């Protein structure tokens, strides 16, 4: 079997392929916009050698499992206790990842589209979220934490994570333009850096842009220096195109600890979550996404959807029906920064307009 160990850094990805019989291929680098090249090369390697290929990612790389799984590639996650310490601005190198993963294959976690990137760590995720409740309350009062807006008006915020990623981001933008609906895009730095023209289109069409980290890591695994890199490098990539720094951050998977929330607040940024997850990331079909989104929407809801990180054609197809049905139910659409303002006014007891 081939192990394709994939590392990320501030420029993109590096791939090292090693075989259980000792063979290895020359490492290669690829940009974050070349996922299709990666999928094709791994497919060719399997076909040419007649051997299975398993991609190995670490827990700080949450952007490739979706497209690889969709292409039928086996994806294994190596957790930090199997790996050496990372630098603050990258995962462990692809060579290190291959070297440490190969003898520990039975301790790697096999991922699936249905369970998601955090398979096997969901209890850890939930425990960290429970432990964060006190800090969440404190930050809410400071206007630096939001799950949903004030339930004072039929207002809903549509949000799209993990892009910008053509052609799906463009598909989402086309629908939003047709219906004249504003939305919020939580962009990952690797994709913002790789697709500046798409990011420019999001901004020029009047949508709001937030930070969704550089490489989509599981945040409780990061040191403060690593989190600072994830925030600042992504802000830089967005600022290069839009001229302004994002003021909001959405943690990948909603993962957080009390420390992570305080560190984000130290950047002057609000942590934004959601109360409505139609599970488009699991690709349950267009009708299910529409039904989930509409059924779970209440006054002030923040809806989590995705324009990147995999094949988002179901999301694009669902979006017109979601907008049409919510409009028929009397909802108006707001960006998350407007929702945060209304929420702050609600908490302060002043009427929101
Ligand atoms: Zn995400």
Boltz pocket constraint, residues with backbone or C-beta under 6 A from the ligand:
constraints:
  - pocket:
      binder: B
      contacts: [[A, 161], [A, 162], [A, 212], [A, 216], [A, 251], [A, 252], [A, 253]]
      max_distance: 6.0
